[in-house]
Amino acid sequence: MGRDAVPIGRRVAYLRVQRKLSQQTFADRLGKSKSWVDKVERGVRSLERVSVIRDIATVLRVDAATLLGSDSRSTEAAERSEGVARIRAALSTYDMVLRRSGGRETMPPGRLSYEIEHAWTTYQHARYPQLIELLPALLSEVHHAQIQTPDAYRASMVEAYRLTAALLVKLDEASLAWLAADRAVAAASDDPVLLACAAVQLGQVLRGSARAKSVMLAAAYQVAPPDLDAGSPQEVSLCGALLVQAALIAATAGNDRATADLLEEAAEMAARIGDRQDHHRTSFGPTTVELARVAVAVELGDAPEAISRHRKAIGMDGWRWLPVEHRAAHLIDAARAYLHADDPANAARLLVQADTIAPAEIRHRPMPRTLVAEVARAADTTASISQLALTIGAI
């Protein structure tokens, strides 16, 4: 049964229990009988009058739309699925092999670069539904350019595939994300900077593969300047971002010693360039390294360490300069830590905060939706997380 098919009576019962109201107290506040409430919750009696639904919503401290459920959620899911299908179709066209241009002109390099820049900004603002709509046409333009003059568009190809991989990781489309990341690596050819850029997203895709750590390190040291003090911020950022990816892969494999060493090395690089940077779309700096320490602690099962690091990170100057997507993703990591520490109230607070600044980070990613449902079911939680769970159809 889909979430929008959950009977309204069950929603009423769930919210009533969350508000710690007995059937009798709830009935008294509505001016109804306990028997009436019981019949509504069991589905014996239907709710058809708008005025009654509004009264119930008022007592339960939710809006009527949340109480009723909404077909919009299933519509959004269908649209997302169709959008991913269009991205898959765009990635699956091999016009460059067939030498099929469709008779249209190639977009000028400057214009294509601008369109990709705009798409990256859309991603960093966590506007995933809009990006899902943009990417198929953008990939088509990249493929067309690849047919005509591949060398002139190499950087644009790498960036377009990187962006596609980053989005698909968010949507939990692992195999398709791997295809996009692999395309980025292939497009980079023998350019060490472009290869390092592509490897950042490859690391995200291959987070669960211990062997991927060596790939991250090889890409990092190819682009690393011989003397870090003399290296450009762009080089240091790429190298540091890849070390962070290697650390996250090591943490997933349970290798806490390698994880700590890699993060220390990354922290040294981050200290050289500071915060407020976004070279090669990495946002690399001291704050991002601290956020990585939180993610690592969560992965290694050390909730107190994760919470301590989280509190430190959000107080750093660089926190407010990070992209919305990055901040919201971190809040979700920190919420996991609080839940593991048996503190669902703070987990709920962070999830609601993440939904406020970047709704799509909660509503379009499978893992956060599951986390919202888990926190909402906890005994010591808040009305706001219950409402969020109902709104997104997580319960």
ChimeraX attribute file (.defattr): number of C-alpha atoms within 10 A of each C-alpha:
attribute: neighborCount
match mode: 1-to-1
recipient: residues
	/A:1	5
	/A:2	8
	/A:3	16
	/A:4	20
	/A:5	13
	/A:6	14
	/A:7	17
	/A:8	21
	/A:9	22
	/A:10	15
	/A:11	17
	/A:12	21
	/A:13	19
	/A:14	17
	/A:15	22
	/A:16	20
	/A:17	14
	/A:18	19
	/A:19	17
	/A:20	12
	/A:21	15
	/A:22	13
	/A:23	18
	/A:24	15
	/A:25	15
	/A:26	21
	/A:27	19
	/A:28	13
	/A:29	12
	/A:30	15
	/A:31	10
	/A:32	13
	/A:33	15
	/A:34	16
	/A:35	12
	/A:36	13
	/A:37	22
	/A:38	17
	/A:39	13
	/A:40	19
	/A:41	21
	/A:42	15
	/A:43	14
	/A:44	12
	/A:45	13
	/A:46	13
	/A:47	14
	/A:48	8
	/A:49	8
	/A:50	10
	/A:51	10
	/A:52	12
	/A:53	18
	/A:54	16
	/A:55	15
	/A:56	21
	/A:57	19
	/A:58	13
	/A:59	16
	/A:60	21
	/A:61	16
	/A:62	20
	/A:63	15
	/A:64	16
	/A:65	13
	/A:66	18
	/A:67	24
	/A:68	21
	/A:69	20
	/A:70	17
	/A:71	11
	/A:72	11
	/A:73	17
	/A:74	16
	/A:75	11
	/A:76	14
	/A:77	13
	/A:78	12
	/A:79	15
	/A:80	18
	/A:81	14
	/A:82	14
	/A:83	20
	/A:84	20
	/A:85	14
	/A:86	17
	/A:87	24
	/A:88	16
	/A:89	12
	/A:90	17
	/A:91	20
	/A:92	11
	/A:93	13
	/A:94	12
	/A:95	15
	/A:96	16
	/A:97	10
	/A:98	9
	/A:99	12
	/A:100	13
	/A:101	16
	/A:102	8
	/A:103	7
	/A:104	7
	/A:105	11
	/A:106	17
	/A:107	13
	/A:108	12
	/A:109	17
	/A:110	11
	/A:111	10
	/A:112	20
	/A:113	18
	/A:114	13
	/A:115	16
	/A:116	22
	/A:117	17
	/A:118	14
	/A:119	24
	/A:120	21
	/A:121	15
	/A:122	17
	/A:123	22
	/A:124	18
	/A:125	18
	/A:126	26
	/A:127	19
	/A:128	26
	/A:129	16
	/A:130	13
	/A:131	20
	/A:132	23
	/A:133	17
	/A:134	18
	/A:135	24
	/A:136	21
	/A:137	13
	/A:138	21
	/A:139	20
	/A:140	17
	/A:141	17
	/A:142	26
	/A:143	24
	/A:144	24
	/A:145	25
	/A:146	23
	/A:147	17
	/A:148	16
	/A:149	12
	/A:150	17
	/A:151	12
	/A:152	13
	/A:153	21
	/A:154	21
	/A:155	19
	/A:156	26
	/A:157	30
	/A:158	26
	/A:159	25
	/A:160	28
	/A:161	27
	/A:162	27
	/A:163	26
	/A:164	30
	/A:165	29
	/A:166	22
	/A:167	21
	/A:168	24
	/A:169	20
	/A:170	21
	/A:171	19
	/A:172	15
	/A:173	14
	/A:174	16
	/A:175	13
	/A:176	20
	/A:177	28
	/A:178	22
	/A:179	19
	/A:180	28
	/A:181	30
	/A:182	21
	/A:183	20
	/A:184	30
	/A:185	25
	/A:186	15
	/A:187	24
	/A:188	23
	/A:189	12
	/A:190	10
	/A:191	14
	/A:192	16
	/A:193	21
	/A:194	24
	/A:195	21
	/A:196	29
	/A:197	27
	/A:198	27
	/A:199	30
	/A:200	28
	/A:201	29
	/A:202	28
	/A:203	25
	/A:204	22
	/A:205	27
	/A:206	20
	/A:207	21
	/A:208	16
	/A:209	13
	/A:210	18
	/A:211	14
	/A:212	21
	/A:213	22
	/A:214	12
	/A:215	16
	/A:216	24
	/A:217	20
	/A:218	17
	/A:219	23
	/A:220	28
	/A:221	17
	/A:222	16
	/A:223	22
	/A:224	22
	/A:225	15
	/A:226	10
	/A:227	8
	/A:228	14
	/A:229	12
	/A:230	9
	/A:231	15
	/A:232	13
	/A:233	20
	/A:234	19
	/A:235	20
	/A:236	26
	/A:237	30
	/A:238	29
	/A:239	29
	/A:240	27
	/A:241	30
	/A:242	31
	/A:243	31
	/A:244	29
	/A:245	27
	/A:246	29
	/A:247	30
	/A:248	31
	/A:249	27
	/A:250	25
	/A:251	25
	/A:252	19
	/A:253	18
	/A:254	16
	/A:255	15
	/A:256	18
	/A:257	11
	/A:258	16
	/A:259	23
	/A:260	17
	/A:261	13
	/A:262	21
	/A:263	23
	/A:264	17
	/A:265	13
	/A:266	25
	/A:267	21
	/A:268	15
	/A:269	25
	/A:270	23
	/A:271	13
	/A:272	16
	/A:273	18
	/A:274	16
	/A:275	20
	/A:276	17
	/A:277	18
	/A:278	16
	/A:279	15
	/A:280	18
	/A:281	20
	/A:282	18
	/A:283	22
	/A:284	31
	/A:285	28
	/A:286	25
	/A:287	27
	/A:288	25
	/A:289	25
	/A:290	21
	/A:291	25
	/A:292	23
	/A:293	25
	/A:294	28
	/A:295	24
	/A:296	27
	/A:297	23
	/A:298	24
	/A:299	20
	/A:300	17
	/A:301	15
	/A:302	15
	/A:303	21
	/A:304	16
	/A:305	16
	/A:306	29
	/A:307	21
	/A:308	13
	/A:309	19
	/A:310	23
	/A:311	12
	/A:312	14
	/A:313	22
	/A:314	17
	/A:315	11
	/A:316	14
	/A:317	14
	/A:318	18
	/A:319	20
	/A:320	13
	/A:321	15
	/A:322	21
	/A:323	17
	/A:324	20
	/A:325	21
	/A:326	18
	/A:327	22
	/A:328	26
	/A:329	21
	/A:330	22
	/A:331	22
	/A:332	26
	/A:333	26
	/A:334	28
	/A:335	31
	/A:336	29
	/A:337	29
	/A:338	23
	/A:339	19
	/A:340	16
	/A:341	17
	/A:342	14
	/A:343	17
	/A:344	25
	/A:345	19
	/A:346	21
	/A:347	29
	/A:348	30
	/A:349	16
	/A:350	22
	/A:351	29
	/A:352	23
	/A:353	15
	/A:354	24
	/A:355	18
	/A:356	13
	/A:357	16
	/A:358	22
	/A:359	18
	/A:360	19
	/A:361	29
	/A:362	26
	/A:363	23
	/A:364	21
	/A:365	16
	/A:366	14
	/A:367	15
	/A:368	22
	/A:369	20
	/A:370	15
	/A:371	21
	/A:372	27
	/A:373	19
	/A:374	16
	/A:375	26
	/A:376	27
	/A:377	17
	/A:378	17
	/A:379	12
	/A:380	14
	/A:381	20
	/A:382	19
	/A:383	16
	/A:384	16
	/A:385	23
	/A:386	24
	/A:387	21
	/A:388	24
	/A:389	24
	/A:390	26
	/A:391	21
	/A:392	22
	/A:393	21
	/A:394	20
	/A:395	21
